[in-house]
Amino acid sequence: MPRRAHLVLALWAATLPLAANAGAWKHPVDTGFASTSFTLRRSDQGLVSEFGYYRDFGLSARFDLGIDLNQQDNQEGHVLVFARLPLRQGGDKTQIAAELALGGNHAQLQWHPMYRLTLSAGRSRRTLRGTLWGNLDLSFEQRGNTPHPLWKLDGSFGLDSSRRLSPLLQVETSFGQGTDFAYAITPSLRIKLSGLSLAGKHRFEKSDLTIGLEYRHAKTQSLGLKIALWQRF
């Protein structure tokens, strides 16, 4: 790709919404996004904690590469490496991308192979209050310790503006043969950290902090506090 095209793509991507993950949006080469999250839930079994780490970057003009880590107490978790292929990008169009993730999951430290296929669609629109954006991810997930695959439909919706605070809504659903329908709804507040200094240096110019209240309904119901640090690099 010519150098001018790289510059145009980088400038265009700088205006894109900073979503919970890139989803349908392709990163310019050598740029990316990282999210570190911690959730503490109160359920019928008491307090349950969950740690998540997500990072992706533009490997080339055609691919993004990333890693997705998740751990819930000592009960279960997964480690996935994924590649994202943009199918439709640019302008005011609906952004579309496909993703293949390979790795493993564990249940009580017993590891099994795992893969996930995802189709993402995203769109943004400028308004007087800022840029409204939304992203939908439809995933087909197979874990080695389960006989049937799991379908997931997740959505993230938010508003980008010049203000310090902005709203964010995340919705997660999962369903499949032999499993109960489960969902989680997390309304959050996104706080821009740009302008803040640490030890006299501005270290958070491309960082946001999100704080949300999560309601999750699966086999049991739970209410939790979710905190995440988003970083663009």
C-alpha positions as CSV (number, residue, x, y, z in Angstrom):
1,M,0.0,0.0,0.0
2,P,1.4,3.5,-0.9
3,R,2.6,5.6,2.0
4,R,-0.1,8.2,1.3
5,A,-2.7,5.5,1.6
6,H,-1.3,4.4,5.0
7,L,-1.5,8.1,6.2
8,V,-5.1,8.4,5.1
9,L,-6.0,5.2,6.8
10,A,-4.3,6.2,10.0
11,L,-6.0,9.6,10.1
12,W,-9.4,8.0,9.4
13,A,-8.9,5.4,12.2
14,A,-8.0,8.1,14.7
15,T,-11.5,9.4,14.4
16,L,-13.1,6.0,15.1
17,P,-14.8,5.1,18.3
18,L,-12.8,3.5,21.0
19,A,-15.0,0.4,21.6
20,A,-14.7,-2.4,24.1
21,N,-12.8,-4.1,21.3
22,A,-12.1,-3.2,17.7
23,G,-14.8,-5.6,16.4
24,A,-15.6,-4.5,12.9
25,W,-13.0,-1.7,12.7
26,K,-9.6,-2.4,11.1
27,H,-6.5,-1.0,12.8
28,P,-3.9,0.8,10.8
29,V,-0.6,-1.0,10.7
30,D,1.4,-0.8,13.9
31,T,-1.5,0.7,15.9
32,G,-3.8,-1.1,18.3
33,F,-6.0,-1.3,21.3
34,A,-5.8,-2.9,24.8
35,S,-8.3,-3.5,27.5
36,T,-7.6,-4.7,31.0
37,S,-10.8,-5.4,33.0
38,F,-11.8,-6.7,36.5
39,T,-15.3,-7.6,37.6
40,L,-16.5,-8.5,41.0
41,R,-19.9,-10.1,41.2
42,R,-22.2,-11.1,44.1
43,S,-24.1,-14.3,43.3
44,D,-25.8,-17.2,45.1
45,Q,-22.3,-18.7,45.6
46,G,-20.9,-15.5,47.2
47,L,-18.4,-13.1,45.6
48,V,-17.0,-14.1,42.3
49,S,-14.2,-12.3,40.5
50,E,-13.3,-12.2,36.8
51,F,-10.2,-10.9,35.1
52,G,-9.9,-10.1,31.4
53,Y,-7.2,-8.9,29.0
54,Y,-7.7,-8.1,25.4
55,R,-5.1,-6.6,23.0
56,D,-5.0,-6.3,19.2
57,F,-3.0,-4.4,16.6
58,G,-2.7,-3.8,12.9
59,L,-0.3,-6.5,11.7
60,S,-0.6,-5.6,8.0
61,A,-3.0,-3.8,5.6
62,R,-5.2,-6.9,5.5
63,F,-4.9,-8.4,8.9
64,D,-5.1,-7.6,12.6
65,L,-3.7,-9.9,15.2
66,G,-4.6,-10.1,18.9
67,I,-4.9,-12.1,22.1
68,D,-7.9,-12.6,24.4
69,L,-7.4,-13.8,28.0
70,N,-10.1,-14.5,30.6
71,Q,-10.1,-16.0,34.1
72,Q,-13.0,-16.5,36.5
73,D,-11.6,-17.2,40.0
74,N,-9.9,-20.6,39.7
75,Q,-12.9,-22.2,38.0
76,E,-12.6,-21.6,34.3
77,G,-10.9,-19.4,31.7
78,H,-9.5,-19.3,28.2
79,V,-6.5,-18.1,26.2
80,L,-7.1,-17.3,22.5
81,V,-4.9,-15.9,19.7
82,F,-7.0,-14.4,16.9
83,A,-6.7,-12.9,13.4
84,R,-9.1,-10.4,12.0
85,L,-9.9,-9.9,8.3
86,P,-11.7,-6.7,7.3
87,L,-14.4,-7.4,4.7
88,R,-15.8,-3.9,4.3
89,Q,-14.2,-0.7,5.6
90,G,-14.1,3.1,5.2
91,G,-16.3,6.1,5.0
92,D,-19.8,6.1,6.3
93,K,-20.4,2.5,5.4
94,T,-21.3,-0.3,7.8
95,Q,-17.9,-1.8,8.8
96,I,-17.7,-5.6,8.5
97,A,-14.9,-7.9,9.6
98,A,-14.4,-11.7,10.2
99,E,-12.3,-13.2,13.0
100,L,-10.8,-16.6,13.7
101,A,-9.5,-17.4,17.2
102,L,-7.6,-20.5,18.3
103,G,-6.4,-21.5,21.7
104,G,-7.6,-23.4,24.8
105,N,-10.0,-23.2,27.7
106,H,-9.8,-24.8,31.1
107,A,-12.3,-25.9,33.7
108,Q,-10.7,-26.3,37.1
109,L,-7.3,-26.2,35.5
110,Q,-8.1,-29.1,33.0
111,W,-7.2,-27.6,29.6
112,H,-9.0,-28.3,26.3
113,P,-8.6,-27.0,22.8
114,M,-11.0,-24.2,21.8
115,Y,-11.8,-22.2,18.7
116,R,-14.1,-19.3,17.9
117,L,-15.4,-17.7,14.6
118,T,-16.8,-14.2,14.7
119,L,-18.6,-11.9,12.3
120,S,-18.7,-8.3,13.3
121,A,-20.6,-5.3,12.0
122,G,-20.2,-1.7,13.2
123,R,-21.3,1.8,12.3
124,S,-20.8,5.3,13.6
125,R,-22.6,8.6,13.0
126,R,-21.7,12.2,13.8
127,T,-24.2,14.2,15.8
128,L,-24.2,17.6,17.5
129,R,-23.3,15.9,20.8
130,G,-20.5,13.7,19.4
131,T,-20.2,10.5,17.4
132,L,-22.7,7.8,18.1
133,W,-21.3,4.3,17.5
134,G,-22.4,0.7,17.7
135,N,-20.8,-2.7,17.2
136,L,-22.3,-6.2,17.0
137,D,-20.4,-9.5,17.2
138,L,-22.0,-12.8,16.3
139,S,-19.7,-15.7,17.4
140,F,-19.7,-19.5,17.0
141,E,-17.6,-21.0,19.8
142,Q,-16.5,-24.6,20.5
143,R,-14.9,-25.6,23.7
144,G,-13.2,-28.9,24.0
145,N,-14.9,-29.9,27.2
146,T,-18.5,-29.3,25.9
147,P,-20.4,-31.6,23.5
148,H,-22.2,-28.7,21.6
149,P,-21.0,-25.3,20.3
150,L,-22.2,-22.1,21.8
151,W,-23.5,-19.1,19.9
152,K,-22.9,-15.6,21.2
153,L,-24.4,-12.2,20.2
154,D,-22.7,-9.3,21.9
155,G,-23.2,-5.5,21.4
156,S,-21.4,-2.4,22.4
157,F,-22.9,1.1,22.0
158,G,-21.5,4.5,23.0
159,L,-21.0,8.2,22.4
160,D,-17.6,9.8,21.6
161,S,-17.4,13.5,22.4
162,S,-14.9,16.1,23.7
163,R,-16.4,15.8,27.2
164,R,-14.6,14.1,30.0
165,L,-17.6,11.7,30.7
166,S,-19.6,9.7,28.1
167,P,-22.1,6.8,28.3
168,L,-21.4,3.2,27.3
169,L,-23.7,0.2,27.1
170,Q,-22.6,-3.4,26.7
171,V,-24.9,-6.4,26.1
172,E,-23.8,-10.0,26.0
173,T,-25.9,-13.1,25.2
174,S,-25.1,-16.8,24.7
175,F,-27.3,-19.7,23.7
176,G,-26.9,-23.2,22.3
177,Q,-28.1,-26.8,22.4
178,G,-28.2,-28.2,25.9
179,T,-27.5,-24.8,27.5
180,D,-29.7,-22.2,29.1
181,F,-30.0,-18.8,27.5
182,A,-27.8,-16.4,29.3
183,Y,-27.3,-12.6,29.1
184,A,-25.5,-9.7,30.7
185,I,-26.3,-6.0,30.6
186,T,-23.7,-3.5,31.7
187,P,-24.4,0.3,31.6
188,S,-21.1,2.2,32.2
189,L,-19.6,5.5,32.4
190,R,-16.5,6.2,30.3
191,I,-14.0,8.6,31.7
192,K,-11.3,10.2,29.5
193,L,-7.9,10.2,31.3
194,S,-6.2,12.6,28.9
195,G,-4.7,15.6,30.6
196,L,-4.0,13.7,33.9
197,S,-0.4,13.4,35.0
198,L,1.5,10.8,37.0
199,A,4.9,11.8,38.6
200,G,4.7,15.0,36.5
201,K,4.3,13.1,33.2
202,H,1.2,12.8,31.0
203,R,0.9,9.0,30.8
204,F,-2.8,8.6,30.0
205,E,-3.3,10.7,26.8
206,K,-4.7,7.8,24.9
207,S,-6.4,6.0,27.8
208,D,-10.0,5.8,29.1
209,L,-11.4,4.3,32.3
210,T,-14.8,2.6,32.3
211,I,-16.9,1.9,35.4
212,G,-20.1,-0.1,35.1
213,L,-22.8,-2.0,36.9
214,E,-23.3,-5.5,35.5
215,Y,-26.5,-7.5,35.7
216,R,-25.9,-11.1,34.6
217,H,-28.6,-13.8,34.3
218,A,-27.5,-17.4,33.6
219,K,-28.3,-20.4,35.8
220,T,-28.3,-17.9,38.6
221,Q,-28.6,-14.1,38.8
222,S,-25.7,-11.8,39.8
223,L,-24.9,-8.2,40.2
224,G,-21.4,-6.9,39.8
225,L,-19.0,-4.0,39.4
226,K,-16.9,-3.9,36.3
227,I,-13.9,-1.7,35.9
228,A,-11.8,-1.5,32.7
229,L,-8.8,0.5,31.5
230,W,-8.8,1.1,27.7
231,Q,-5.6,2.1,25.9
232,R,-4.9,3.0,22.3
233,F,-1.4,2.8,21.1
